[in-house]
Every structure is written in structure tokens, then in C-alpha cells.
């Protein structure tokens, strides 16, 4: 049989899936997400025109992918479009289908890539550091970050320090749309036949099931942490199925489970944005803390290490690059490390510039966003455009002054030219 995955065993011709499956961008991200499940690493892909050429009506109803490239943050991504879905990719797609098959899983992944899904696995992949990142610290010394070289922090004082310094790390405490997340353990309510049951699970084990009559019914449905494989009556079997489906929803942070009906409590969940990961505990989820909710507590934080110029990791990375024909040794040279001079072959990437009470983000020598009153407005926003219309010359002069004589502003990243 031919390689048309949008027909046959997936259940009939589907133009939506045909478009997705003929997109190299889709293939690469599918494999990247499958790789995250098995190896903890992922790639993003460059875009090319999809092969699907459907009718105007079919095309109008297809999801619109964002094929724009972004290479201005110092985290340049690897490229790897592929010509076929791997076994790992299909297995991952089946898993994302939540029991509804590969087709449902492929659509779920495509929705994640195009921003239509509630979770953000594609977002997590897209922010992975893929080459060395160099930032000048407040002490004038460079800090280096290398792909895959992370550190795990459990000391609460150190976690708080990192959260105070980094807005993106703070966002790991929540369960928002732009975060790859999973609930690892929790207690929740499940209604069945007018009876409210309380279920606690931890990982793949069901710990306890009680009902609102005060009865512990765990042994009736569970053995060694797993649901029984057979039951004496249809009602028990149906209830066991409801339990299994509910736990899957809770683990996957389905929007439904965050409402009052499930009354989630004692929740431990993991979140990820790129290389930054957190393990979070929350006693109770509600609309707000005033109504019985509780603040999330980050118990464990994994983030990229800040490395010194003479660290083994940095020296090894530079040697590996040289062996591949790419000499970047200037980033640990004396002129850069001790004098702060911009290394040959590099340019200023991203930095922030104070403008009174406002903070201007500068990318590749141009203003690209502004923080006003603690709220960030990107370069496409009306607020930023209006601000630039009023103050463009003054801001451009400030940027020119900050970069003259090859100065490296505090907190700036540097990138290869």
C-alpha cells in the first residue's frame, strides 16, 4: 500500500490530515515530540510548502500554521524535516489520541503545532536551546549556557531567587496554555449514579477510592494500585471505566478537570517551557485563593546551568565545535572575558534598555518590544507602535549609544554573525 496516511486504516480520506501529513514541518515536530518522550530532546523544523493541493473550500477550512522563522533570541534551533513518520512518531501519535486511535493523536499534535491545542508540547519543543548562549552578567563577566547542561534546584531560597530574576521561570508555576504540563498525582471527585466518590492517584497507581457515605471501596475496584481486569456486574465495570477515563483527563490537564466538578486537591504536577522544568505542588485548585484555592509552590526547578569560561562543559563544547570546522574560541578569549570586547565574528543579540520607568527590549540593534507598568507589549502591538511613533529618534539614539565602540550591554546575549 502507498504512503497515504490520510486514508485507509485511519478512517477515510481527510483533507485536514492530508494537509498536516504532507507538511515537513509537521513531520519534524511529530518526531521531535516523540523524541521528547524517549530521549528528552527535540527539534524544530524549517517550513516548506505543503504538498496538499485541495479544493478552495478544503483549503479554507484547514488550520493555518505559522511558518515564520525567529532567530533573534540567541537560541538557534536545529533543522530536521523528514520524509516519513517513524515508528516512534506513530507510537507517540497513538498515545496523544487518548484511546481514540492514531488519527485522533495526529490531529491533537497538529493542533498543538498550530496553537489550537490546550497543551503546548510544540511550544516546549520550540524553546529548546540548540547552541551555546552567551550573556554578559551584571558583574561584567560572561555566562555561558549549553544545550542539555541543566541543573536541578531544590533549595527554596535559591528557587525563589531564580524566580525573582526570570519571568519565564515564574510562569512554570501555573497550568496555562503556553506550557507543556502533566499532573503526576492528585485527589479528585467523581460522580457516579448520584454518589460522589473521592479518588487519589499517584503516578500510575490508584491509592484510594472512597464515597460520600464514608466507605472505603478501594479493594472492590483496585489491586496493587491497578484497576481490576474483571468485575462481577456491569455497574462496577462501567464505574471502573469512568475512573480510568477521569484519571487520564486529570493527568493530561483537560480543561474540564480544572472546574469545580472535579474539586482537585493535593496536586503535584510537572511543567516545561523549553529547557526549563518545574515540579509544583498545590493544595487546592480553584478560581482564586480567596475562594478556597491555594498558591502553587515550586518544589523543584530544572534549568540551564550558568557556566564559567574555563568550565569543562564550555571548553568541551568549543572543542567539539572546532572539530566540526567551527572555531568559536573567541567567546572565551581574554579580550572578551576580561575586557568585555565583542568577539570577532559575533554580534549583539538581545538586551533590555531602561527608558525611565519603562524597559525597552532590543533585538539585533532594533527596538522590538516595551514593558510599561509591568506589562510587556511586543513589536506588533499598538502600544509599542504608538510609543515608537512618539519617541523613535530618541530610542534609536539610546540604542546607538549603548552599542558604540563594540560595547556589550549588561544582560545582552551575543550571537554568531
Secondary structure as UniProt FT lines:
FT   TURN            5..6
FT   HELIX           8..10
FT   HELIX           15..21
FT   HELIX           24..38
FT   HELIX           56..60
FT   HELIX           87..96
FT   TURN            97..99
FT   HELIX           102..113
FT   TURN            114..115
FT   HELIX           121..126
FT   STRAND          133..136
FT   TURN            138..139
FT   STRAND          142..145
FT   TURN            147..148
FT   STRAND          150..153
FT   HELIX           156..165
FT   HELIX           167..170
FT   HELIX           171..173
FT   TURN            177..178
FT   STRAND          180..192
FT   TURN            193..194
FT   STRAND          195..202
FT   TURN            203..204
FT   STRAND          205..211
FT   TURN            212..213
FT   HELIX           218..221
FT   STRAND          222..223
FT   TURN            224..225
FT   STRAND          226..227
FT   HELIX           234..251
FT   TURN            252..253
FT   HELIX           255..258
FT   TURN            260..262
FT   STRAND          265..273
FT   TURN            274..275
FT   STRAND          276..284
FT   HELIX           289..291
FT   STRAND          297..304
FT   TURN            309..310
FT   HELIX           312..323
FT   TURN            324..325
FT   HELIX           329..332
FT   HELIX           334..337
FT   TURN            338..339
FT   TURN            344..345
FT   STRAND          346..348
FT   STRAND          350..355
FT   TURN            356..357
FT   STRAND          358..363
FT   TURN            364..365
FT   STRAND          366..372
FT   TURN            373..374
FT   STRAND          375..378
FT   TURN            379..380
FT   HELIX           382..403
FT   HELIX           404..406
FT   TURN            410..411
FT   STRAND          413..416
//
